[in-house]
Amino acid sequence: MTVLELHIISDGQNNLDRFTEIAQNIHPYITAFHLREPRRNACELWQVVQAMLARGVPANKLMINDRIDVAWAAKLQGAQLSYRSLNVRDARAAFPGLRLGCSVHEHEEALLAEGQGADFLLYGHVFETASKPGQQPRGISALEQIAGSVKIPVIAIGGIYPDRVHEVVAAGAAGVAVLSGVTQAADPLVAVKKYAEALNKARRQ
């Protein structure tokens, strides 16, 4: 059976010392941690990465959003690209060997990213979420359309809690990405175990 992925994403606002501590405790259950920190420069991101590595978080579970140079220099799993990044084709040519994800919000974007060589897509937001106030969620039907139209994994994001994991996996998602559901939980380890259990259950069904 295919292993479903669980990605944890920093929100660009919280204390990264806290994020590092959480990552140290929960990394055995995680596919990838994304440092999504648009306000941080390369030097600051490098320092965060080194702190995470020093606390035992595996390099092959770390991804940097947008800053492919930092991911490459630190020999991490890869980078997550968006509209503000290099396109996937150019990133692949310049930084071979990195796992490259691409954030998409529409069907056409998904097809383009796959055509350019993305390894996976991050699609959302699927459900209503506090991180996107006032923005209409795209919903399960749109996720199903995206997942059914590409051959690469689609990771669903946005308002996904453990009780919704089965629904997004049934729609074709290859995993879920989470922000506050873990990083702002009273006990992040307990929270991440609930996600892992939900993903394992969905995989078996």
N, C-alpha and C positions, 0 to 999 in steps of 0.2 A: 504494500500500500504506500501511496505517496504521503510523505510527512508534511503536514500543514505548518505554515510558517507563522511565527509570532514576532512582530516588530514593535519595539518601544521607542517612542520619539520624544525628544526634549521639546519644550514649547517656546524656547527663546526668551523666557521671562524669569524662570525660577533659578535658584541658586544651583550652579553646576557641581558644587561640592556635594550637595544633597543627591543630585542625579548620579554622581559617581558612586556614592555610598549605596544607593539603591541598586545600581548595576552590579556592584560587587556581590550583592546578596542574591540576585535573581538570575544571573547570567546563564546558569545551567538550563533554564527553561526557555531561553530566548534564541531566536534565529539571528536577530540583528538589533543593535541599538543605533538609532539615527541621531547624530548631533545636528539638529536643525536650529542654528544660531546665527541668523543673518546679521546681527549687530556685532558679532565677534570677528576680529581680524584673524589672519592666518596664525600669527604668533599665539594669540589667546587659545585658539582651537588646538594648536599643537600642544600647549601646556595641559589642556584638559585631557587630551588623548593620552599623554604621558602619565598623568595622574591615574587614569583608568587602567592603563596597562600595569602600572606599579601595584595596583590593588587587585590584580589577578583577572581583570576582564580580558578575555582573549581578543587579539587583534582581528581574528577572523569573524568576530561578532560585532565589529564596529564599522559604521558607515558615516561619512560626512556629507551633509547636504550642500550642494553647489560647489564647495571648495575641493575640487578633484585633486589639486596639487597637494593638499594636506593629506588626503587619503593615500595618495601615491607615495609620498615621502615617508609616511608612517607604516607603509605596507599593511594597510587595513583591508577588510573585505571588499570595500568599494565605496561608491558615491551615489547619492540620490540627486538626480537632475530635475530642474524645473524650467519654466519659461525664461528665467533669468540666467540660466547656465549655458555652457556650450551645448550644441545639439549632440545627440547620442553618437552620430557617425564621427564627428570631429573628436569627441572625447575618447571614443574607442581607438581611433588612430593614434592619438597622442599618449594615451595611457593604457596600453594593452595589458590584459590580465586582471584588471579591476572588474568586479561585478557592478554593473551599472543599472540602477533603477531609474524610472522616469515617472514623475507625477503627472497624471492626466485627469481631465475633467469631462472630456467629450469623446465620442466614438472616433472622430477623425484624428484626434490627437493620439489615441491608442494605436490606430493603424500606422500612423506615421512613426511613432516611437518603435514599434515592433519592426517596421521596415528598415529603420536605421540601425537596428541591432541591440535594442534594450534587452536586458536579461529578465526584467520583470517590470510590472506596472504597479504604481500606487494609485488607486482610484477612490474618489470620494468627493464630498462627504456623502456617505450613504444615508445616514440618519441625522436627525437634528442634533446639533452639538453646541455647547456653550462657546467653543472656540471659533464658531462661525455665526455669531449672533445676527439674526435677521435674514440669513441666507437660506433659501429653500433647499432642503436635502434632495439628492438625486434619486434616491430610492432603490429598492431591490430590483425592479424591472430594468432600470438602466444598468445596474451592475451585471445582471444576467446577460444583457445585450453585449456589453463590453467583453465579459469573460468568454462568451460564445463566439466572438469574432476574431480572437487572437489565439495563438498557440503558446504564448509565453505566460507565466504565472501572473495572476492579478491579485494583488493584496488590497483588501478593502479597508477603508479608514472612515472614521466619522461617526461618533455616537454608538460605537459597538461595545456592548457589555457582554459578559459571558452568556447571558440568556438569549442573545441575538446571534451568537457564533454559528449555530446550526443553520440558521436562515441564510446567512451570507455564504456559507460553504455550499449549501444546497443550490444557491444561485450561480455557483461556479467559481467562487473565490478560492484561491490557493492558500489563504491565510488572512490574518487581520493585523492591523497596525493600531496601536493604542497610545494615547497621551495620558490624560488625567485619570483614566480608569485604573492605572497602576501607579503612576508617579505621585498622584495626589491622594491615594488610598491611605487609610489609617495604618494599614499593614501591607506594604507593597508585595511582600513575599506571599502572603495569603491570597492577595488579589491575583497575582500572576499564576499561582497554582490553579485558581479557578478558571482562568483563561486556558491554561494548558490542558486541564481536564476536559473542558468544553471542546477544544480542538481535537483531542484524542477520541472523544465520543463521536464527534461529527465525522471523523475519518473512518471510523468503524462502521458507520451506518450507510 
